[in-house]
Amino acid sequence: MAVDTSVIGKKTTSSRIALERGPVSNFARALKDDNPIYSDPEKAREAGFENIPAPPTFGFAMAHWGAFGELQPPPDPDGDPQLMAKTIGSLMAKGGLILHGEQEFEYHRPMVVGDVLAGEGKVLDLYEKESKGRTMTFLVMETTYRDGRTGEPVLTTRMNLIHRS
């Protein structure tokens, strides 16, 4: 059975995330990175940053710390924040396994403490491959985060979830 590709290009979520010193510094510590640029604003400026930079993989976890309710945009009538869950849920209803297949970060500039980032998500791709007699369905999601003041892109993330029947 072919996968329903009508979700490709559809919007998922809109969000605003404030980058704060505590979560950024704690994330670096959790990664065992003791570079002082992640905790000391002066050291960060000496290294050429405007403020304390976020570690490279912070984009994967930042929504759990900085998506404060009062910052969030009104619901987007064209977006569906449950689109990923609905798509994967329909596959899971048939049984099988879900794997986090890939995570990619494309930085347009460093993310630093004090940034407020506006994120827009969408389904980038949905496709199937056969592997050892099983169907593997790949769901590729993309979120672009823009500087809340300038609108310039800061980070684009891509995540690939895999359902194996």
Secondary structure, DSSP 4 states (H G I P E B T S, - for coil): ----GGGTT-EEEEEEEE--HHHHHHHHHHTT---GGGT-HHHHHHTT-SSPBPPTTGGGTTHHHH--GGGPPPPPTTB-TTHHHHHHHHHHTT--EEEEEEEEEEESS--BTT-EEEEEEEEEEEEEEEETTEEEEEEEEEEEEEETTT--EEEEEEEEEEEE-
